[in-house]
Amino acid sequence: MNYELIYFIGIGGIGMSNLARYFIQQGKSVAGYDRMETPLTKALVAEGAKVHYEDYVRLVPAEFLDKEKTLVVYTPAVPASHSELQFFRQSGFTIMKRAQLLGEVTKTSDAVCVAGTHGKTTVSSMTAHLLRQSGVDCNAFLGGILKNYGTNLLLSDKSRITVAEADEYDRSFHWLQPWIAVITSADPDHLDIYGTPEAYRESFEHFTSLIRKNGYLILKKDAPLTPRTDATVTVFTYSESEGDFHAENIRIGNGEITFDFVSPNSRITGIQLGVPVKVNIENAVAAIAAAVLSGVNPDEVRAAMKTFGGAKRRFDFQLKTPNLVFIDDYAHHPQELTASIRSIRQLYPDRKVTGVFQPHLYTRTRDFADDFAQSLSLLDDVILLDIYPAREEPIPGITSGVIFDRITSKEKVLLKKAELLDFLENKELDVLVTLGAGDIEHLLPAIKQLLEKKSIGK
């Protein structure tokens, strides 16, 4: 990159922050706007970035107003009405979407790109950990904070491999050029952008056409896609129990999950999951497949999978005592909710499971209200919060109530987020899970503190 200064609009986003960190490490001057201070923005400031929290052009550091030296980066989540974005556009600055910049950064490396409606953060994180703990190593731009490293960015001075989470929103992953592409799922989502499920699936099919010659596609076996790969690209399928890559001899018990990884030409026996949740068997199969194709050997696979700590907000245990369990999960699509709740049921089959769900986006609530209600009805007790709008304006008639009315659980309540802590303080709890991709994460420390007191009192 020829630019000395990089300005990020939405710098605190999980995908933006790892690029900001990358350019700080490259010796560039980095600054940006975000709408609120978070642990990520605090970390960026500690690492050298200049960050402010009001959409106000006068707060942009003076040196970043030189359009010859400054590259401006934004995400599609930033509204077109954002005054700083409008200023940079009207002033003739070079402006890139975050995905375009990531594409430029990964273009000169062997990119392992993980896409999918759900599962991509866990699979990309697992893949990065497998590579990092082997002789292969990697760089990685991830959509979650890896507990093993406390960061969403991994850098290597010896590896050509870059692991990147490939985001389908706004067709962002079309900027990437994978060497290895993993597609975990293609269940329709983001219909506000794509319009129809068919258009959504087509975007994934186009993504497969971007895999470079002599590359690899690792495709979930039941994904409803027709790959458009070059003739030189090798296409593999995977799932928990079927496909070119799959698991056999699965053993679940005593809080542990162990299995054998099977590929067309070999088997790796006795793999133990560091995060022993059943859905992670399938995630691990995909990650191990990518790692093996990258040159990781069987002993390295076994050792790394056992030590994988997971990503924050992905089936993340906040509290685990004999009488009270608290799990947080980023699940925000009906299929993700179903997988998460069923995993909890398998871990705690005889206990009462209470779920707090914060719907994410008005459009997603509108498009999948029936599916959300069906997924949430797997819980014994549902606490439903108001919709987190993110980038969207309200849609008339669309509230959390359209989900709430269709939930069949015997116990259910509709609350505002501000009412949640008081409600939980007076509620008998056994296993609690918070679900959603909005700002519910900001309540996690207070919920954990409250539950720790409850646990002592039990």
Order of alpha helices (4+ residues) and beta strands (2+ residues): beta-alpha-beta-alpha-beta-beta-alpha-beta-alpha-beta-alpha-beta-beta-beta-beta-alpha-alpha-beta-beta-beta-beta-beta-alpha-alpha-beta-beta-alpha-beta-alpha-beta-alpha-beta-alpha-beta-alpha
